[in-house]
Amino acid sequence: MKHFVLLLGVLVAGAGWVGAQEAPSTGDAHPIVLHAARLFDVETGRIVTPGEVLVEGDRISAAGASVPHPAGAQVIDLGDTTLMPGLIDAHVHLFLHPGAEDLQTVVESVPQRTILAELAAKADLMAGFTAERDMGTEGAGSADSAIRDAIDEGLIPGPRLRISGNAISILGGHEDAIHYNPAQHVLSNADYANNTEQLIETIREQHKEGSSFVKIYETGPDSLAPSGSPRAVPCAGDPVCAQFQLGVEGNDPEFWDFHTPYQYTVDELKAAVAEAARLGTNVGVHDQGEPGARFAVEAGVASIDHASQLSDETMRLMKEKHIPAVPTFTIFEYFANHAPSAAAAEREHAMLDYKIHEFKRQVAAGVPMAVGSDVGPFPHGTQARELELMVQYGMTPVAVLRADYLNGAQILTWQDRVGQLKPGFYADVIAVPGNPVTDITAVERVGFVMKGGVVVRQ
């Protein structure tokens, strides 16, 4: 019990202000007019001055420099702020929190982790994220369907969610329990599927239990080594070293060799994509690099998440098919800054340097981007840092915002209802101080949140 209380404290501390800053709901039927100094027009990428949004029920009726003010409408003046659509995080883990991922999935019960996931969803919403894609419960099965349904029914606060249940992986693959005494039969954090038939069966089982998309691990343990040196291999028994290994320090990332084994063939992934399409949804993949990235793009997945290494041909296909990469810089930065040892920190920083180098190549090649933070291993409610890092490493603020809203909505298959302040879209609106087009860090200081026409933070 003491351990559980400490975990709750860590999670809530990560969100800091959540409890103190909540505002009472405004669920009345009367129209609401939001007024601010500015409004971000997602389609044009421009700032409109001033900005207004007319909300009727849970939808937007009008948005622009001025909107009709119906009789009896409540006017909320948000002053020197910018009105924006609610932010989208295309890669979250509600069922994870800071700490040893492998141990928390073993020692914490699913009910305990579900309570933590409820707090995580609340923290994300209060930070301005009104739509998210939960990329696997890491061993909690379909418990995410309970979180989503409770949010949709208004029982708990949280973003609109696309959920996958467990991710899918091969026996002995990514997220399998490979560092434990085999006699203990520690369960994998993913659902096993070793061939096409098992992939389809697992997708159907997950759909039966409430999943709304499919998450597949397409690549396994990653290694990094100087070009021309013997291939680096994962270090048995060291979970940090098992993730990344660098042979010697001080090499330019341009001359490093990156290796990540693929887990499913093109044909297997095509079968998974086809089955997901039959069910009206799509497939997102954990995919660090080649050749798995090429396989996934050829199969027609919805996104390439992490995307630390992409070949020229894969980038060309992603641009042609408009398949976004989801860089997840924030988790790489967090691991580098919170490594358990100097050696581990060196490896993590080397991987981050390599990732930055490759990201710049991808931006130059015109690869579509979406915003996903991989929040969970770092505190929920702090993931707007991802937008800042994408700007820091080569994109403009407008490009990052449009990637978040337009490509994020595409990945979630909600492009006709979230990500823009347009008539008919959900009234998911945030306000940030200043102008995010000139200072992207404004998105880290959200002061007002409305979801579905209800004010949840002011």
Buried (B, 14 or more C-beta within 10 A) or exposed (E): EEEEEEBBEBBBEBBBEBEEBBBEEBEEEEBBBBBBBBBBBBEEBEBBEEBBBBBBEBBBBBBBEBBEEEEEBEEBEBEEBBBBBBBBBBBBBBBBBBBEBBEBBBEBEBEBBBBBBBBBBBBBBBBBBBBBBBBBBBBBBBBBBBBBBBBEEEEBBBBBBBBBBBBBBBEEBBBBBBEEEEEEEBEBBBBBBBEBEBBBBBBBBBBEBBBBBBBBBBBBBBBBBBEEEEEBEBBEEBBBBBBBBBBEEEBEBEEBBBBBBBBBBBEBBBBBBEBBEEBEBBBBBBBBBBBBBBBBBBBBBBBBBBBBBBBEEBBBBBBEEEBBBBBBBBBBBBBBEEBEEEEBBBBBBBBBBBBBBBBBBBBEBEBBBBBBBBBBBBBBBBBBBBBBBBBEBBBBBBBBBBBBBBBBBBBBBBBEBBBBBBEEBBBBBBBBBBBBBEBBBBBBBBBBBBBBBBBBBB
